Amino acid sequence: MEKLSIIRQYFLGNAGLLEHVKVTEEYRRLMRILAESDEALTAKLESNSELYELFEKFKRANDEVTAEEVETFYEAGIKFGALLGIELMKE
């Protein structure tokens, strides 16, 4: 098993104080829209198995690409912050 870096451990909630991060109302609003839209589309597509499977495949791929994107940008941000801190300490 690959050893996770401290950056990934923090991101995944295995280190740090992530329980103190507050979710915004805008995030909650957007999540409600996503959930309601997903439920409505799923209900309409259940009668057409080909479209239903295509939609499920789309959702899985979208979830995976979103997770990859978030992790990549999160790690880049942490690394940038660390490099910025090092540069500031040199001055």
N, C-alpha and C positions, 0 to 999 in steps of 0.2 A: 504494500500500500504506500502511495506517495505521501511524504510528509508535507503537511500544509504549512505555508509560510505564516508568520504572525499576521500579515496583512489579510490573508484569506481567512484565518481563524477569527480575526476580529469581524470581518465582513459576514461570516456565517454565524456569528453570535456566540462563538466558543471562547471569546476573549473580549475584554473591555466592558463597557457599560452601555450596551445597546438598549437595555430596558429603559434608559432615560431619554431615548430618541422619541420625540412626539410626532405622530402622524397628523398632517394638516387636514383641515376640512376639505380643501380642494382635492386632496388625494382620496379621501373618503367618497366625495361626490363622484369622482371619475371611476372609482371602483364599483360604485352602485350602478353607474351607467353600463360598465363592462359586464357586470353580473346579469343585469336585466336583459341586455342585448343578447348575451350568450344563451340565456334561458329561452328567450323568444325565438332565436334562430334555431336552436336545438329542437324545440317543439315543432317548428315548421318543417324542419328537414328530416325528422324521424320517419316520415312516410316514404322518403326516397333514400334508400340505403346507400346508394352511390354518392349522392350529395352529402349525406350525413357523415360518411367516412372521410370524404374530402375535407369537410369542415373540421372534423376531429384532427385530421393530419395537419391542417393549417394551424389549429390552436396549439398542438404540441410543438410544432416547429417554431411558432411565434414565441411561445414560452421559453424554449431553449435559446433562441437567438437573443431574446430580451435579457435572460440571465447572463449569457456570455457578454453581452454589451455592458451591462451594469458592473459585472466583475472587472472587466477590462478597464473601464473608465474609473472605477473606484480605486483599483490598484495604481493606475497612472496618477490619479490625484494625490494619493498618499505618498507615492514616490516623489512627485513634484514638491509636495509640502516639505518632505524631509530634505530634499536638495536645497530648497529655498531657506530652510532653517540653518543648514550647514553654511550656505553662502552668507547669511546674515551674521552668523557667529564669527566669520572671518573678518568682518569689517570692524 
